[in-house]
Amino acid sequence: MKKDNKLKLNLQAILTDLLIWIYILGCVSFLVNHWFEKIIQTNFVVIFGVAAGFISFILGLSIGRKIFLPTIKTEGKWYKTFWGWSVFLLLLITFIVGWNLVEVDLYKLFAKFQNAGGIMKGIFNPNMDIFMQCLAALAETIYLALLATAFAIPLAFFLSFFAARNLMPQTFLGNTVYIIVRTIATIFRSIEAIVWAIIFSVWVGIGPFAGMLALMIHSIASLTKLYSEQIENINPGPVEAIKATGANTIQTWIFAVVPQIISPFLAFTIYRWDINVRMATIVGFVGGGGIGLLLLQQQQMLRWQNVGIIIWMIAIVVWIMDMVSAKVRGKLQEM
């Protein structure tokens, strides 16, 4: 058993070193091409990356060694070790590549501020004439987010029990159900709500219903993850005690699991509604209705004073929601 574990650690360490050095040399290749317009073949990057990874591992100096198989050579202050400088190089080159990919230009940021003069003037001189129109759109946004959260709660609550590792039996069926539910939740969560809004605006038409469906799908996936992780952190004592009485799976969940998770579940739900109110504005930009759609219309017509009142109203509502939800979550955690 120990030999198998050591083999696993060695494989993990080697794989870590190979991936790190291939990544570093890949970044170097990108920078050379970006700065000097010289192309380094991908096969050379992979070959030299693999070689550097193996050499650093064999010499006992690598990051993989430090993480999985620490030795005397990996001990000491980071700046006195090869792995420490490797980490520094990894972070430095990642920052440099990011700077170039994002095309950061501080000159444009500070020297061309006048380009945003009209926008800033409109924001600080909002047009109060459309206040009632904005208020109606804002109410639509709040209720859109509320319904999306309300519809997501029961489905996420149900799925979370099947996505919790400690509740699924260590059988082929149990493992299969766990992997399927977690995978689906991860995929649906990784697709942003704005993409779901585009899909549903084509499916059911432009309007708040499309926005509600988009937020609901994203909320189900996100709450399933949050709920299941909370279930995995429960005290196993009550579960074992209930099982010892001969209770079945459903009874165990109801009487041993649910009482331990009610408060954090409510806190997560309120936090999710808070998130949905903010996301509803962005969803409106692609046909999801609410104040986001109104904001897009006013922005396209360059009516910056109208944009100003909309931005202030969104900011005030989000601030109020944040304060209220923080208070409620604090009270729930005290229960």
C-alpha positions in Angstrom: 0.0 0.0 0.0 2.8 2.4 0.9 4.6 1.6 -2.5 1.4 2.4 -4.3 1.0 5.7 -2.5 4.7 6.6 -3.1 4.2 5.8 -6.8 1.1 8.0 -6.9 3.0 10.9 -5.3 5.9 10.5 -7.7 3.5 10.6 -10.7 1.8 13.7 -9.3 5.1 15.4 -8.7 6.4 14.6 -12.2 3.2 15.6 -13.9 3.2 18.9 -11.9 6.8 19.7 -13.0 6.1 18.8 -16.6 3.0 21.0 -16.9 4.7 23.9 -15.1 7.8 24.0 -17.3 5.7 23.5 -20.5 3.6 26.4 -19.4 6.6 28.6 -18.6 8.3 27.8 -22.0 4.9 28.3 -23.7 4.7 31.8 -22.2 8.3 32.5 -23.3 7.3 31.4 -26.8 4.3 33.7 -26.8 6.4 36.7 -25.7 9.1 36.1 -28.2 6.4 36.0 -31.0 4.6 39.0 -29.6 7.7 41.2 -29.1 10.1 40.0 -31.9 7.7 38.3 -34.3 9.7 35.1 -34.1 7.8 31.8 -34.0 9.0 29.0 -31.7 7.6 25.6 -32.8 5.2 24.0 -30.3 7.1 20.7 -30.4 10.2 22.4 -29.2 8.3 24.0 -26.4 6.9 20.6 -25.3 10.3 18.8 -25.7 12.3 21.4 -23.7 9.5 21.7 -21.1 9.4 18.0 -20.5 13.2 17.9 -20.3 13.4 20.8 -17.8 10.6 19.2 -15.7 12.4 15.8 -15.6 15.8 17.3 -14.8 14.5 19.5 -12.0 12.6 16.5 -10.6 15.5 14.1 -10.7 17.8 16.6 -9.1 15.2 17.0 -6.3 14.8 20.7 -6.7 11.4 21.0 -8.3 8.1 22.5 -7.4 6.5 19.0 -7.7 9.0 17.7 -5.2 8.2 20.5 -2.8 4.5 19.9 -3.0 4.3 16.1 -3.0 7.7 14.7 -2.0 9.7 17.2 0.0 13.4 16.5 0.4 16.4 18.2 2.2 17.0 20.2 -1.1 13.5 21.7 -1.0 13.8 22.9 2.6 14.8 26.4 3.7 13.8 29.9 2.6 12.2 30.1 -0.7 14.7 32.5 -2.2 17.5 30.0 -1.4 15.9 27.2 -3.3 15.4 26.4 -7.0 11.7 25.6 -6.5 11.2 29.0 -4.9 12.7 30.9 -7.8 10.7 28.6 -10.2 7.5 29.8 -8.5 8.7 33.4 -8.7 9.4 32.9 -12.5 6.0 31.3 -12.9 4.2 34.2 -11.3 6.3 36.8 -13.0 5.9 35.4 -16.5 2.2 34.9 -16.0 1.8 38.6 -15.1 3.9 39.7 -18.1 1.9 37.5 -20.5 -1.4 38.8 -19.0 -0.2 42.4 -19.3 0.5 41.8 -23.0 -2.6 39.8 -23.8 -4.9 42.3 -22.1 -3.0 45.1 -23.9 -2.8 47.2 -20.7 -2.1 50.9 -21.7 -1.8 53.3 -18.8 -1.3 56.2 -21.2 -4.7 55.7 -22.7 -6.2 55.4 -19.2 -4.9 58.7 -17.9 -4.2 60.8 -21.0 -7.5 60.2 -22.8 -9.9 60.7 -19.9 -11.6 63.5 -21.8 -13.2 60.8 -24.0 -15.4 59.8 -21.1 -16.3 63.5 -20.2 -19.8 63.2 -21.6 -20.5 60.0 -19.7 -19.2 61.4 -16.4 -21.2 64.7 -16.9 -24.4 62.6 -17.5 -23.8 60.5 -14.4 -23.4 63.5 -12.1 -26.3 65.4 -13.8 -29.0 62.7 -14.0 -32.3 63.3 -15.7 -35.1 62.9 -13.1 -37.8 63.1 -15.8 -37.6 59.4 -16.4 -37.5 58.4 -12.7 -40.9 56.6 -12.8 -40.0 54.7 -15.9 -36.7 53.6 -14.3 -38.5 52.7 -11.1 -40.9 50.4 -13.0 -38.0 48.7 -14.8 -36.1 48.4 -11.5 -39.1 46.7 -9.9 -39.2 44.3 -12.8 -35.5 43.5 -12.3 -36.0 42.9 -8.5 -38.9 40.5 -9.1 -37.1 38.8 -11.9 -34.3 38.0 -9.6 -36.6 37.0 -6.8 -38.5 34.5 -9.0 -35.3 33.1 -10.4 -34.0 32.4 -6.9 -37.4 31.1 -5.7 -37.7 28.6 -8.6 -34.0 27.5 -8.2 -34.2 26.8 -4.4 -36.3 23.5 -4.5 -34.3 22.0 -7.4 -30.9 22.9 -5.9 -32.0 21.6 -2.5 -33.0 18.3 -4.0 -29.9 17.9 -6.2 -27.5 18.9 -3.4 -28.1 15.7 -1.5 -27.0 13.7 -4.6 -24.0 16.0 -5.1 -22.7 15.5 -1.5 -19.9 12.9 -1.3 -20.7 11.9 2.3 -24.3 11.0 1.5 -23.8 9.0 -1.6 -23.0 5.3 -1.0 -19.6 4.0 -2.1 -21.2 1.8 -4.8 -21.1 2.0 -8.6 -24.6 3.5 -8.7 -23.8 6.0 -5.9 -20.5 7.1 -7.5 -22.2 7.4 -10.9 -25.0 9.6 -9.6 -22.6 11.8 -7.6 -20.3 12.3 -10.6 -23.2 13.0 -13.0 -24.9 15.6 -10.7 -21.6 17.4 -9.9 -20.5 17.4 -13.6 -23.8 18.9 -14.8 -23.8 21.5 -12.0 -20.2 22.5 -12.9 -21.0 22.8 -16.6 -24.1 24.8 -16.1 -22.4 27.1 -13.6 -19.4 27.6 -15.9 -21.7 29.0 -18.6 -22.4 32.6 -17.5 -25.9 33.9 -17.0 -25.5 36.3 -19.9 -25.0 33.4 -22.3 -28.1 31.6 -20.9 -30.0 34.9 -21.4 -29.0 34.9 -25.1 -30.2 31.4 -25.5 -33.5 32.0 -23.7 -34.1 35.3 -25.5 -34.1 33.4 -28.8 -36.1 30.5 -27.2 -38.9 32.4 -25.5 -38.4 35.9 -26.9 -36.9 39.1 -25.5 -38.2 40.1 -22.1 -38.0 39.4 -18.4 -39.1 35.8 -18.7 -35.9 35.0 -20.6 -33.8 36.8 -18.0 -35.6 34.9 -15.2 -34.9 31.6 -16.9 -31.3 32.5 -17.4 -30.7 33.4 -13.8 -32.7 30.4 -12.6 -30.5 27.9 -14.5 -27.3 29.6 -13.2 -28.7 29.8 -9.7 -29.6 26.1 -9.6 -26.1 25.1 -10.5 -24.4 27.5 -8.1 -26.7 26.7 -5.2 -26.3 23.0 -5.8 -22.6 23.4 -5.3 -22.9 25.6 -2.2 -25.6 23.4 -0.6 -23.7 20.2 -1.3 -20.4 21.5 0.1 -22.3 22.6 3.3 -23.8 19.0 3.5 -20.3 17.6 3.2 -19.2 19.6 6.3 -22.0 18.5 8.6 -21.3 16.6 11.9 -21.5 12.9 11.0 -22.6 12.0 14.6 -26.3 12.6 14.2 -26.3 10.7 10.8 -24.7 7.6 12.4 -27.1 7.8 15.4 -30.2 8.0 13.1 -28.9 5.1 11.0 -28.4 3.0 14.1 -32.1 3.2 14.8 -32.8 1.5 11.5 -33.9 4.7 9.6 -33.9 4.6 5.8 -32.0 7.0 3.6 -34.9 9.6 3.4 -35.5 9.5 7.1 -31.8 10.0 7.7 -31.7 13.0 5.4 -34.7 14.6 7.0 -33.9 14.1 10.7 -30.1 14.1 10.7 -29.0 16.2 7.8 -31.7 18.9 7.3 -31.6 20.3 10.9 -27.8 20.9 10.5 -28.1 22.8 7.2 -31.2 25.0 7.4 -29.4 28.2 8.7 -26.5 28.1 6.2 -28.9 27.2 3.4 -31.0 30.2 4.1 -27.8 32.4 4.2 -26.6 31.0 0.9 -30.1 31.6 -0.6 -30.3 35.2 0.5 -26.8 35.8 -0.8 -27.8 34.3 -4.2 -30.8 36.6 -4.5 -28.4 39.5 -3.8 -26.2 38.2 -6.6 -29.1 37.7 -9.0 -30.3 41.4 -8.5 -26.9 42.5 -9.7 -26.7 40.0 -12.5 -30.2 40.8 -13.7 -28.9 44.2 -14.9 -26.3 42.6 -17.1 -28.7 40.0 -18.4 -31.0 42.8 -19.6 -28.3 43.9 -22.0 -28.9 40.8 -24.2 -32.7 40.8 -24.0 -33.4 39.7 -20.5 -35.7 42.6 -19.7 -35.6 44.8 -16.6 -33.6 47.9 -16.1 -30.6 46.4 -17.9 -32.6 46.6 -21.2 -33.6 50.2 -20.5 -29.9 51.1 -19.7 -28.8 49.6 -23.0 -31.4 51.5 -25.0 -30.4 54.8 -23.4 -26.7 54.1 -23.9 -27.2 53.3 -27.5 -29.0 56.7 -28.0 -26.1 58.4 -26.1 -28.5 59.9 -23.6 -26.0 60.1 -20.8 -28.2 62.0 -18.4 -30.7 59.2 -18.6 -27.9 56.7 -18.2 -26.9 58.6 -15.1 -30.2 58.3 -13.3 -30.4 54.6 -14.1 -26.9 54.0 -12.8 -27.6 55.8 -9.5 -30.9 53.9 -9.0 -29.1 50.6 -9.6 -26.3 51.5 -7.2 -28.8 52.5 -4.5 -30.8 49.4 -4.8 -27.7 47.1 -4.8 -26.4 49.0 -1.7 -29.7 48.5 0.1 -29.9 44.8 -0.9 -26.3 44.3 0.3 -26.9 45.9 3.7 -30.1 44.0 4.3 -28.8 40.6 3.1 -25.7 41.0 5.2 -27.8 41.7 8.3 -30.1 38.8 7.6 -27.1 36.4 7.0 -25.5 37.5 10.2 -28.7 36.8 12.2 -29.0 33.4 10.5 -25.5 32.4 11.4 -26.2 33.3 15.1 -29.1 30.8 15.1 
